[in-house]
Amino acid sequence: MKKLFAFVASSMLAASQLTATAGGILTNTNQSVSFLRNPARDAAIGLDGVYSNPAGVAFMNDGLHLAFNWQYAHQTRTIDSQNALFRLGAKNNGQDTKSFKGVADAPFIPSLQAAWNKNNWSLQFNFSVTGGGGKCEFDRGIGSFETAVGAIASKLIETSKALNQSLNPLGASVPDVTGYDVDGYMKGQQFYFGFQVGAARKITENLSVYGGLRLLYGTASYEARLNNIRVMNGQSGMSLPDYFVGVTKGLTDAAQTVAMNGEKVQMGISQYVQAYMAQGMTQEQAMQTPEVVALAQQGQQLAEAGQSLKATADQLASSAETLAPYADGMNLKSDQSGWGVAPVVGIDYKTGDFNFAAKYEFKTRMRMKNNSDLKEASVMEATNKYVNGTSVPEDSPALLTVGAQWSVVDNVRLNAGYHHFFDKSAHWYNDTNKLLDGDTNEYLAGVEWDVMDRLTVSGGGQLTRYGLSDEYMNDMSFVVNSWSFGLGLEYKLTEKVKLSAAYFQTNYDTYKMDTPAQNMASLGLSIPAGHNDFTRTNRVLGVGVQVDF
């Protein structure tokens, strides 16, 4: 039982992981308001290019350029689960389907871009939240740990029925079980801060190259509570330890009845033996008479039953003592931190009305070290990700971006882009990256229109396709294929100050999967097969300011 609770709690922690907005499985690509109003920025020339097209920044005017961006993201995660065990839940109204919803808020996602251009050189700096960016809360838990509690209830229903069939004829009983009740809560907070420095150089008037380094610092905090676990008997409930106390009492009462019946049998044997000896039989002969033999057999059966009942009572008393610490539920907390460094290279080429660019971010090796309440490893693999003092792999995958921009007329630009995340080549905990069917691919397009000298409006879209598989997907942490759109404007307040604002929304598909049956043989529990539907929502608002010196 203790192992099961550890598994449930660790599952709760894992479910709180989040990525705040657009991009790959572990990467945010929305690192500026310019991206929000037109995500196809891979070949655009602008200060936001210190992330999206760093080689192209070399074609900006000489001088110092600074930009600050603020974004607010609101995201939901919904898992519609189906499992027969949900019918046993006191709050589920006998239904085998249940919806679990997590809300992720990232109220303050900042980013800062800076570039100093002089002649053919451009020195650049970018700070942004490259992963995570907020907290995610599931106020009702998730299906995977509720079905684990339901498996306990299912086993207790089976056990109670079997015991009462044996005990009722003896005038004893154990508490009936009709289901379970549980309150679950989890919260995760995750930030991956990215610091990128580098330099671009114009090789010719049409060609520039870039080289730089990106430092990632990751920090995460996960909290889980599993409270008020109840064994239900109709409308009433009791804690697990109290239930086992009731079972032990029923077994003890039955054992006392058996003992009393055993005494009656012995008295009957004595009376028969005395009567037969009074008729001239020896004691040995009297013990062989049918009446005495039958009573002796009955007495032997009662003695064996008494021993069995006593052993069962002792075993259940021990289980009650083991479960006593969980009478008030469980509270676990895990903090993680780690860092990594990786190179970034880029190229930009201009020809006529067209601009082409590419960028490659190398894989960042990340190891997140745990500071956790979990002090030792368990046979439950999910627990081991949070063992105190251990470091778990959480690489940020390599990323290749290519883009093109076409200046159709002087004040209208069309943009296109492609992103490829090398997810399967990264190293994630327990090699979950190898469970993917393929890498992540994104396709982007957008348009910018200078309505007047001071005002630019823009819009664009992004199609994201992950290499998902049923083996990879679970309700602890999931992503879903999506398409996004953004729109916004930039207003030139003065010749040196620009203001921008944008709205960005992601629309997700629904991933449907059947969940296989699970057998936890060491605990004598089983979870039947079920079904999960996964989907999400995401909306982002952003404002920014750019100053050119």
VOKOLVO-424423 format. One record per residue (C-alpha): residue number from 0; residue in three letters; x, y, z. Coordinates in Angstrom, 2 decimals, decimal comma, padded with zeros to 5 digits. Each point is the difference from the previous one (the first is absolute). Layout:
! VOKOLVO-424423
NUM	Ala	X	Y	Z;
...
END
This chain:
! VOKOLVO-424423
0	Met	000,00	000,00	000,00;
1	Lys	002,78	002,43	000,87;
2	Lys	001,55	-000,56	-003,44;
3	Leu	-003,34	000,68	-001,63;
4	Phe	-000,38	003,31	001,80;
5	Ala	003,52	001,00	-001,03;
6	Phe	-000,87	-000,83	-003,61;
7	Val	-003,22	002,02	000,15;
8	Ala	001,72	003,03	001,50;
9	Ser	002,85	-000,05	-002,51;
10	Ser	-002,54	-000,23	-002,81;
11	Met	-001,66	003,12	001,36;
12	Leu	003,31	001,84	-000,07;
13	Ala	000,75	-001,05	-003,56;
14	Ala	-003,38	001,18	-001,19;
15	Ser	000,74	003,58	000,97;
16	Gln	002,69	000,59	-002,61;
17	Leu	-000,87	002,61	-002,59;
18	Thr	001,12	001,93	-003,02;
19	Ala	-001,58	003,41	000,01;
20	Thr	-000,44	000,78	-003,69;
21	Ala	001,09	-000,75	-003,58;
22	Gly	002,82	-002,20	-001,22;
23	Gly	001,32	-003,52	000,52;
24	Ile	-000,58	-002,44	002,83;
25	Leu	002,46	001,78	002,32;
26	Thr	000,65	003,26	-001,89;
27	Asn	-001,78	003,37	-000,13;
28	Thr	000,48	001,78	-003,33;
29	Asn	-002,16	003,01	000,91;
30	Gln	002,86	002,14	001,27;
31	Ser	-001,28	003,36	-001,18;
32	Val	-003,21	001,86	-000,75;
33	Ser	001,11	000,09	-003,64;
34	Phe	-000,40	-003,80	-000,03;
35	Leu	-003,50	000,24	001,49;
36	Arg	-001,25	002,32	-002,76;
37	Asn	001,72	-002,03	-002,74;
38	Pro	001,67	-003,28	001,02;
39	Ala	001,77	-000,41	-003,39;
40	Arg	003,02	002,11	001,03;
41	Asp	002,78	-002,39	-001,06;
42	Ala	001,16	002,24	-002,88;
43	Ala	-001,28	003,38	001,19;
44	Ile	002,45	002,83	000,66;
45	Gly	-000,66	001,49	003,43;
46	Leu	001,25	000,16	003,57;
47	Asp	-002,03	-003,09	000,97;
48	Gly	002,37	-001,78	-002,37;
49	Val	002,59	-000,30	002,78;
50	Tyr	-002,02	-003,18	000,69;
51	Ser	-001,82	-000,84	-003,26;
52	Asn	002,53	001,21	-002,63;
53	Pro	003,20	001,19	001,71;
54	Ala	002,02	000,18	-003,22;
55	Gly	-002,57	002,38	-001,49;
56	Val	000,39	002,52	002,84;
57	Ala	003,31	001,01	-001,57;
58	Phe	-002,03	001,74	-002,75;
59	Met	-001,63	002,41	002,47;
60	Asn	001,23	003,58	000,31;
61	Asp	003,10	000,79	001,99;
62	Gly	-000,56	000,85	003,66;
63	Leu	-001,34	-001,52	003,19;
64	His	-003,41	-001,68	-000,15;
65	Leu	-001,93	-001,09	003,11;
66	Ala	-003,39	-001,69	000,34;
67	Phe	-002,04	-001,21	002,96;
68	Asn	-003,00	-002,32	-000,34;
69	Trp	-002,66	-001,11	002,46;
70	Gln	-002,38	-002,88	-000,64;
71	Tyr	-002,93	-001,50	001,89;
72	Ala	-000,96	-003,60	-000,81;
73	His	-003,03	-001,96	001,19;
74	Gln	-000,17	-003,71	-000,76;
75	Thr	-002,27	-002,90	000,92;
76	Arg	000,59	-003,73	-000,25;
77	Thr	-002,97	-002,34	-000,12;
78	Ile	000,03	-003,78	000,26;
79	Asp	-003,30	-001,80	-000,48;
80	Ser	000,59	-003,43	001,53;
81	Gln	-002,09	-003,14	-000,09;
82	Asn	000,51	-002,91	002,38;
83	Ala	-002,37	-002,39	001,76;
84	Leu	001,64	000,81	003,36;
85	Phe	-001,36	003,56	-000,10;
86	Arg	-003,46	-001,45	000,70;
87	Leu	001,21	-000,74	003,52;
88	Gly	000,84	003,67	000,70;
89	Ala	-002,29	001,74	002,48;
90	Lys	000,09	003,23	-002,06;
91	Asn	-000,44	-001,64	-003,41;
92	Asn	-003,76	-000,75	000,13;
93	Gly	000,54	-003,56	-001,19;
94	Gln	001,53	001,20	-003,30;
95	Asp	003,00	-001,71	-001,59;
96	Thr	001,16	003,24	-001,69;
97	Lys	001,59	002,99	001,70;
98	Ser	001,56	003,24	-001,20;
99	Phe	003,25	001,23	001,58;
100	Lys	000,98	003,60	-000,73;
101	Gly	003,22	001,80	000,78;
102	Val	000,38	003,77	-000,24;
103	Ala	003,38	001,50	-000,82;
104	Asp	000,58	003,72	000,43;
105	Ala	003,13	001,85	-000,98;
106	Pro	-000,78	003,62	000,94;
107	Phe	003,47	001,38	-000,66;
108	Ile	002,16	-001,40	-002,80;
109	Pro	002,73	002,59	-000,62;
110	Ser	002,61	000,19	-002,71;
111	Leu	002,76	002,46	-000,84;
112	Gln	001,81	000,43	-003,31;
113	Ala	003,04	002,18	-000,61;
114	Ala	002,32	000,57	-002,95;
115	Trp	002,86	002,38	-000,67;
116	Asn	000,77	000,39	-003,68;
117	Lys	003,14	001,62	-001,33;
118	Asn	001,07	-000,22	-003,63;
119	Asn	-000,06	-003,73	-000,86;
120	Trp	-000,30	-001,29	003,58;
121	Ser	-003,00	-000,63	002,25;
122	Leu	000,48	-000,92	003,67;
123	Gln	-003,19	-001,51	001,45;
124	Phe	-001,68	-001,06	003,22;
125	Asn	-003,31	-001,75	000,63;
126	Phe	-001,72	-000,87	003,29;
127	Ser	-003,26	-001,95	000,00;
128	Val	-001,93	-002,81	001,64;
129	Thr	000,78	-002,83	-002,41;
130	Gly	-002,13	-002,61	001,77;
131	Gly	-002,80	-000,06	002,58;
132	Gly	-000,80	003,47	001,21;
133	Gly	-002,78	-000,48	002,54;
134	Lys	-001,86	-002,38	002,26;
135	Cys	-002,52	-002,73	-000,72;
136	Glu	-002,62	-001,19	002,50;
137	Phe	-002,23	-003,07	-000,06;
138	Asp	-002,49	000,55	002,84;
139	Arg	-001,58	-003,45	-000,46;
140	Gly	003,11	-002,00	-000,75;
141	Ile	000,26	-002,22	-003,09;
142	Gly	-001,46	-003,31	-001,09;
143	Ser	003,12	-002,14	000,37;
144	Phe	000,25	000,47	003,76;
145	Glu	-003,78	-000,11	000,60;
146	Thr	-000,20	-003,38	-001,73;
147	Ala	002,79	-001,20	002,31;
148	Val	-002,17	000,93	003,00;
149	Gly	-002,96	-001,61	-001,78;
150	Ala	002,03	-003,21	-000,37;
151	Ile	000,40	-000,07	003,80;
152	Ala	-003,76	000,42	000,42;
153	Ser	-000,71	-002,73	-002,56;
154	Lys	002,28	-002,39	001,87;
155	Leu	-001,63	000,87	003,33;
156	Ile	-003,48	-000,58	-001,45;
157	Glu	001,08	-003,45	-001,12;
158	Thr	001,70	-000,74	003,33;
159	Ser	-002,93	001,22	002,12;
160	Lys	-002,53	-002,08	-001,93;
161	Ala	002,10	-003,14	000,34;
162	Leu	000,57	000,56	003,73;
163	Asn	-003,67	000,67	000,75;
164	Gln	-001,06	-003,17	-001,81;
165	Ser	002,17	-001,88	002,50;
166	Leu	-000,69	002,13	003,08;
167	Asn	-003,74	000,62	-000,22;
168	Pro	-000,92	-003,62	000,92;
169	Leu	002,11	000,55	003,13;
170	Gly	-001,94	003,13	000,93;
171	Ala	002,94	002,28	-000,90;
172	Ser	000,70	002,42	-002,86;
173	Val	002,51	002,48	-001,40;
174	Pro	-000,96	003,44	-001,41;
175	Asp	-001,53	-000,20	-003,45;
176	Val	001,76	002,03	-002,70;
177	Thr	-001,84	001,74	-002,84;
178	Gly	002,73	002,29	-001,31;
179	Tyr	002,54	002,69	000,83;
180	Asp	000,42	003,71	000,48;
181	Val	003,18	002,06	-000,44;
182	Asp	001,07	003,63	-000,34;
183	Gly	002,99	000,62	-002,25;
184	Tyr	001,90	003,21	-000,76;
185	Met	003,17	000,80	-001,89;
186	Lys	001,90	003,09	-001,03;
187	Gly	003,07	000,37	-002,13;
188	Gln	002,09	003,09	-000,67;
189	Gln	002,70	-000,08	-002,65;
190	Phe	002,37	002,58	-001,50;
191	Tyr	002,80	-000,52	-002,49;
192	Phe	001,91	003,28	-000,34;
193	Gly	002,05	000,48	-003,16;
194	Phe	002,97	002,36	-000,33;
195	Gln	001,45	000,24	-003,50;
196	Val	003,01	002,04	-001,10;
197	Gly	001,61	000,06	-003,41;
198	Ala	001,29	001,98	-002,93;
199	Ala	-001,04	000,31	-003,63;
200	Arg	002,16	001,27	-002,84;
201	Lys	-000,90	001,13	-003,49;
202	Ile	002,30	-001,89	-002,36;
203	Thr	-001,35	001,92	-002,98;
204	Glu	-002,82	002,48	-000,47;
205	Asn	-002,32	-002,97	-000,51;
206	Leu	001,39	-002,69	002,31;
207	Ser	000,43	-000,16	003,78;
208	Val	000,83	-002,74	002,49;
209	Tyr	-000,48	-000,40	003,74;
210	Gly	001,55	-001,95	002,85;
211	Gly	-000,97	000,02	003,67;
212	Leu	-000,58	-001,90	003,22;
213	Arg	-003,20	-000,60	001,91;
214	Leu	-000,06	-000,65	003,74;
215	Leu	-003,11	-001,67	001,40;
216	Tyr	-000,80	000,06	003,70;
217	Gly	-002,97	-002,09	001,05;
218	Thr	-001,91	000,11	003,27;
219	Ala	-003,17	-001,91	000,83;
220	Ser	-002,14	-000,62	003,06;
221	Tyr	-002,65	-002,71	000,32;
222	Glu	-002,46	-000,46	002,84;
223	Ala	-002,54	-002,78	000,47;
224	Arg	-002,61	-000,78	002,60;
225	Leu	-002,10	-003,14	000,35;
226	Asn	-002,57	000,62	002,71;
227	Asn	-003,08	-001,51	001,58;
228	Ile	000,30	-003,53	-001,41;
229	Arg	-003,22	-001,72	001,04;
230	Val	-001,40	-003,51	-000,24;
231	Met	-003,67	000,48	-000,78;
232	Asn	-002,94	-002,04	001,33;
233	Gly	-002,98	001,52	-001,73;
234	Gln	-000,11	003,68	000,96;
235	Ser	002,34	-000,36	002,96;
236	Gly	003,74	-000,38	-000,08;
237	Met	002,98	-000,84	002,15;
238	Ser	003,74	000,31	-000,29;
239	Leu	002,05	-002,95	-001,19;
240	Pro	001,44	-000,69	003,49;
241	Asp	-003,49	000,17	001,53;
242	Tyr	-001,26	-002,42	-002,62;
243	Phe	002,70	-002,51	000,90;
244	Val	-000,83	000,44	003,68;
245	Gly	-003,59	-000,93	-000,87;
246	Val	001,17	-003,04	-001,97;
247	Thr	002,22	-001,11	002,88;
248	Lys	-002,90	000,35	002,42;
249	Gly	-002,23	-002,14	-002,22;
250	Leu	002,66	-002,67	-000,22;
251	Thr	000,60	000,14	003,75;
252	Asp	-003,75	-000,37	000,68;
253	Ala	-000,11	-002,99	-002,32;
254	Ala	003,01	-001,52	001,70;
255	Gln	-001,71	000,36	003,37;
256	Thr	-003,13	-001,71	-001,39;
257	Val	002,14	-002,83	-001,37;
258	Ala	001,71	-000,34	003,37;
259	Met	-003,38	-000,17	001,80;
260	Asn	-001,25	-002,61	-002,47;
261	Gly	003,21	-001,92	000,54;
262	Glu	-000,63	-000,05	003,74;
263	Lys	-003,53	-001,31	-000,63;
264	Val	001,40	-002,75	-002,22;
265	Gln	002,46	-001,02	002,70;
266	Met	-002,79	-000,08	002,58;
267	Gly	-002,08	-002,19	-002,36;
268	Ile	002,90	-002,40	-000,51;
269	Ser	000,52	-000,25	003,77;
270	Gln	-003,68	-000,72	000,60;
271	Tyr	-000,12	-002,73	-002,67;
272	Val	003,21	-001,64	001,27;
273	Gln	-001,26	-000,04	003,61;
274	Ala	-003,34	-001,49	-001,11;
275	Tyr	001,62	-002,76	-002,05;
276	Met	002,51	-000,81	002,75;
277	Ala	-002,96	-000,32	002,41;
278	Gln	-001,33	-002,68	-002,38;
279	Gly	003,27	-001,96	000,35;
280	Met	002,10	001,35	-002,87;
281	Thr	003,59	001,04	000,43;
282	Gln	000,92	003,59	-000,65;
283	Glu	001,78	-001,04	-003,20;
284	Gln	-003,12	-001,84	-001,20;
285	Ala	-002,21	002,96	000,89;
286	Met	002,24	002,31	-002,06;
287	Gln	-000,61	-002,19	-003,07;
288	Thr	-003,79	000,24	000,09;
289	Pro	-001,60	001,88	-002,95;
290	Glu	-001,36	002,81	002,16;
291	Val	003,34	000,71	001,64;
292	Val	001,95	-000,34	-003,28;
293	Ala	-002,34	002,52	-001,69;
294	Leu	000,36	002,45	002,88;
295	Ala	003,78	-000,45	000,00;
296	Gln	000,13	000,80	-003,72;
297	Gln	-002,16	003,06	000,57;
298	Gly	002,30	001,06	002,81;
299	Gln	003,06	-000,38	-002,24;
300	Gln	-001,63	002,14	-002,67;
301	Leu	-000,88	002,65	002,57;
302	Ala	003,56	000,01	001,33;
303	Glu	001,43	000,45	-003,49;
304	Ala	-002,53	002,75	-000,72;
305	Gly	000,95	001,72	003,23;
306	Gln	003,69	-000,08	-000,88;
307	Ser	-000,72	001,35	-003,50;
308	Leu	-002,17	002,80	001,34;
309	Lys	002,63	000,97	002,54;
310	Ala	002,73	000,08	-002,66;
311	Thr	-002,18	002,13	-002,31;
312	Ala	-000,83	002,36	002,87;
313	Asp	003,69	000,38	000,87;
314	Gln	000,87	000,70	-003,64;
315	Leu	-002,73	002,62	-000,38;
316	Ala	000,99	001,63	003,28;
317	Ser	003,52	000,34	-001,41;
318	Ser	-001,41	001,53	-003,23;
319	Ala	-002,03	002,47	002,07;
320	Glu	003,14	001,05	001,84;
321	Thr	001,86	000,47	-003,31;
322	Leu	-002,79	002,13	-001,43;
323	Ala	-000,48	002,08	003,15;
324	Pro	002,42	002,77	-001,15;
325	Tyr	-002,20	000,55	-003,07;
326	Ala	-003,20	000,56	001,95;
327	Asp	000,31	003,72	-000,74;
328	Gly	001,24	-000,51	-003,59;
329	Met	003,40	000,91	-001,45;
330	Asn	001,87	003,20	-000,75;
331	Leu	003,05	-000,08	-002,24;
332	Lys	002,22	002,71	-001,45;
333	Ser	002,80	-000,14	-002,53;
334	Asp	002,25	002,83	-001,21;
335	Gln	002,29	-000,36	-003,01;
336	Ser	002,73	002,15	-001,52;
337	Gly	002,65	-000,37	-002,69;
338	Trp	001,82	001,74	-002,82;
339	Gly	001,62	-000,60	-003,39;
340	Val	001,81	001,80	-002,83;
341	Ala	-000,26	-000,49	-003,77;
342	Pro	001,24	001,77	-003,17;
343	Val	-002,29	001,81	-002,43;
344	Val	000,91	000,75	-003,64;
345	Gly	-001,85	001,85	-002,75;
346	Ile	000,18	001,34	-003,54;
347	Asp	-001,93	002,64	-001,98;
348	Tyr	000,05	000,72	-003,72;
349	Lys	-001,70	002,86	-001,89;
350	Thr	-000,70	000,07	-003,70;
351	Gly	-002,31	002,47	-001,69;
352	Asp	-003,39	000,05	001,73;
353	Phe	000,72	-003,23	001,88;
354	Asn	001,76	-000,81	003,26;
355	Phe	000,92	-003,54	001,07;
356	Ala	001,25	-001,09	003,40;
357	Ala	000,77	-003,09	002,08;
358	Lys	000,95	-000,66	003,61;
359	Tyr	001,14	-003,09	001,88;
360	Glu	-000,15	-000,30	003,79;
361	Phe	002,03	-002,93	001,28;
362	Lys	-001,41	-002,35	002,60;
363	Thr	000,36	001,32	003,55;
364	Arg	000,97	-002,68	002,47;
365	Met	-002,09	000,59	003,13;
366	Arg	000,08	-001,92	003,28;
367	Met	-002,59	001,05	002,58;
368	Lys	001,06	-000,73	003,59;
369	Asn	-002,68	-000,91	002,54;
370	Asn	-000,54	001,45	003,44;
371	Ser	-002,94	-002,14	001,03;
372	Asp	-001,93	-001,61	002,82;
373	Leu	000,56	-003,37	-001,70;
374	Lys	003,14	-001,31	001,64;
375	Glu	000,48	-003,35	-001,73;
376	Ala	-000,84	-001,84	-003,21;
377	Ser	-003,06	-002,19	-000,31;
378	Val	-000,98	-002,92	-002,20;
379	Met	-002,44	002,47	-001,55;
380	Glu	002,00	001,59	-002,82;
381	Ala	-002,00	003,25	-000,02;
382	Thr	001,16	000,69	003,56;
383	Asn	003,66	-000,17	-000,90;
384	Lys	-000,11	003,18	-002,05;
385	Tyr	-000,37	001,96	003,26;
386	Val	002,39	-001,78	002,36;
387	Asn	001,87	002,55	002,10;
388	Gly	003,54	000,75	-001,18;
389	Thr	-000,33	-001,66	-003,40;
390	Ser	000,35	001,73	-003,37;
391	Val	-002,36	-000,78	-002,85;
392	Pro	000,60	000,70	-003,74;
393	Glu	-002,18	002,71	-001,52;
394	Asp	001,85	001,04	-003,17;
395	Ser	-001,24	002,88	-002,11;
396	Pro	-000,02	-001,53	-003,51;
397	Ala	001,91	001,42	-002,95;
398	Leu	-002,03	002,30	-002,26;
399	Leu	000,37	000,82	-003,68;
400	Thr	-001,94	002,98	-001,44;
401	Val	-000,10	001,21	-003,58;
402	Gly	-001,97	002,93	-001,38;
403	Ala	-000,66	002,27	-002,93;
404	Gln	-001,36	003,52	-000,34;
405	Trp	-001,32	001,59	-003,20;
406	Ser	-000,52	003,75	-000,28;
407	Val	-002,92	-000,05	-002,41;
408	Val	-000,12	003,79	-000,07;
409	Asp	001,83	002,56	002,09;
410	Asn	-002,51	-000,16	002,88;
411	Val	-001,14	-003,66	-000,12;
412	Arg	002,10	-003,03	001,00;
413	Leu	-000,92	-003,68	-000,15;
414	Asn	001,72	-002,44	002,38;
415	Ala	000,40	-003,77	000,14;
416	Gly	001,89	-002,26	002,37;
417	Tyr	000,71	-003,58	001,05;
418	His	001,14	-001,37	003,39;
419	His	001,35	-003,46	000,73;
420	Phe	000,57	-001,09	003,61;
421	Phe	002,31	-003,02	000,35;
422	Asp	-001,99	-001,47	002,90;
423	Lys	000,97	-003,64	-000,44;
424	Ser	003,70	000,92	000,18;
425	Ala	-000,41	001,73	003,36;
426	His	000,33	-001,87	003,30;
427	Trp	-002,99	000,13	002,30;
428	Tyr	-000,75	-001,88	003,19;
429	Asn	-000,49	-003,74	-000,49;
430	Asp	000,69	000,46	-003,75;
431	Thr	-003,55	001,24	-000,63;
432	Asn	001,32	001,79	-003,09;
433	Lys	000,44	-003,43	-001,60;
434	Leu	-003,73	-000,69	000,38;
435	Leu	-000,83	002,72	-002,54;
436	Asp	-000,81	-001,02	-003,55;
437	Gly	002,01	002,93	-001,35;
438	Asp	001,27	003,54	000,51;
439	Thr	-002,05	003,19	000,20;
440	Asn	-000,61	002,03	-003,18;
441	Glu	-001,50	003,49	-000,27;
442	Tyr	-001,13	001,89	-003,11;
443	Leu	-000,47	003,77	000,16;
444	Ala	-001,31	002,79	-002,23;
445	Gly	-000,81	003,67	000,52;
446	Val	-000,34	003,46	-001,47;
447	Glu	001,00	003,53	001,06;
448	Trp	-001,53	003,20	-001,38;
449	Asp	001,33	003,49	000,64;
450	Val	-003,34	001,77	-000,05;
451	Met	001,77	003,35	000,46;
452	Asp	003,45	001,18	000,97;
453	Arg	-000,73	-000,41	003,71;
454	Leu	-002,32	-003,03	000,01;
455	Thr	000,61	-003,62	-000,96;
456	Val	-002,62	-002,75	000,33;
457	Ser	000,83	-003,67	-000,32;
458	Gly	-001,42	-003,49	000,37;
459	Gly	001,05	-003,57	-000,48;
460	Gly	-000,50	-003,64	000,85;
461	Gln	001,90	-003,05	001,14;
462	Leu	-000,73	-003,72	-000,46;
463	Thr	001,64	-002,29	002,58;
464	Arg	000,26	-003,77	-000,47;
465	Tyr	001,58	-002,17	002,70;
466	Gly	001,20	-003,57	-000,49;
467	Leu	-002,48	-001,35	002,55;
468	Ser	-000,68	-003,63	000,88;
469	Asp	-002,25	-001,76	002,50;
470	Glu	003,12	-001,22	001,80;
471	Tyr	001,18	003,59	000,54;
472	Met	-003,32	001,57	000,94;
473	Asn	-001,26	-000,05	003,58;
474	Asp	-002,02	002,25	002,27;
475	Met	003,07	000,95	002,02;
476	Ser	001,48	002,15	-002,77;
477	Phe	-001,29	000,32	-003,55;
478	Val	000,04	002,11	-003,15;
479	Val	-002,50	000,08	-002,88;
480	Asn	000,25	000,97	-003,67;
481	Ser	-001,18	003,55	-000,57;
482	Trp	-000,34	003,01	-002,26;
483	Ser	000,51	003,57	001,18;
484	Phe	-000,66	003,50	-001,24;
485	Gly	001,26	003,39	001,13;
486	Leu	-000,76	003,59	-000,89;
487	Gly	001,11	003,40	001,21;
488	Leu	001,48	003,35	-000,81;
489	Glu	003,12	002,10	000,44;
490	Tyr	-000,22	003,78	000,42;
491	Lys	002,97	002,33	-000,36;
492	Leu	-000,47	002,47	002,85;
493	Thr	003,10	001,96	-000,97;
494	Glu	002,89	-000,59	-002,35;
495	Lys	001,73	-001,91	002,81;
496	Val	-002,88	-001,65	001,91;
497	Lys	-002,35	-002,72	-001,28;
498	Leu	-002,94	-001,53	001,86;
499	Ser	-001,57	-003,35	-000,87;
500	Ala	-002,96	-002,09	001,14;
501	Ala	-001,24	-003,43	-001,07;
502	Tyr	-002,38	-002,89	000,64;
503	Phe	000,93	-003,64	-000,60;
504	Gln	-002,22	-003,08	000,25;
505	Thr	000,66	-003,72	-000,39;
506	Asn	-002,74	-002,43	-000,98;
507	Tyr	000,69	-003,62	000,91;
508	Asp	-001,11	-003,30	-001,44;
509	Thr	-001,37	-002,75	002,24;
510	Tyr	002,27	-003,02	000,41;
511	Lys	-001,95	-003,18	000,67;
512	Met	001,60	-003,10	001,45;
513	Asp	-001,00	-003,25	001,66;
514	Thr	001,79	-000,71	003,27;
515	Pro	001,06	-003,62	000,63;
516	Ala	-000,88	-001,96	003,11;
517	Gln	002,59	000,17	002,78;
518	Asn	000,81	-002,76	002,46;
519	Met	001,90	000,85	003,19;
520	Ala	000,64	-003,59	001,02;
521	Ser	002,16	000,88	003,01;
522	Leu	-002,92	001,95	001,46;
523	Gly	-002,73	-002,37	-001,15;
524	Leu	-001,68	002,84	-001,92;
525	Ser	-001,13	000,46	-003,58;
526	Ile	-001,26	002,94	-002,08;
527	Pro	-002,24	-000,88	-002,96;
528	Ala	000,50	001,38	-003,50;
529	Gly	-001,43	003,45	-000,70;
530	His	000,13	002,98	-002,35;
531	Asn	001,41	003,55	000,08;
532	Asp	-000,71	003,07	-002,15;
533	Phe	002,64	002,74	000,26;
534	Thr	-000,34	003,64	-001,04;
535	Arg	001,16	003,48	001,03;
536	Thr	-000,68	003,71	-000,47;
537	Asn	002,46	002,88	-000,16;
538	Arg	-000,40	003,78	-000,27;
539	Val	002,72	002,65	000,25;
540	Leu	-000,01	003,79	000,20;
541	Gly	003,18	002,03	-000,41;
542	Val	001,30	003,56	-000,05;
543	Gly	003,48	001,25	-000,75;
544	Val	002,16	003,04	-000,45;
545	Gln	003,12	000,49	-002,13;
546	Val	002,46	002,88	000,28;
547	Asp	002,65	000,73	-002,64;
548	Phe	002,97	002,18	000,92;
END
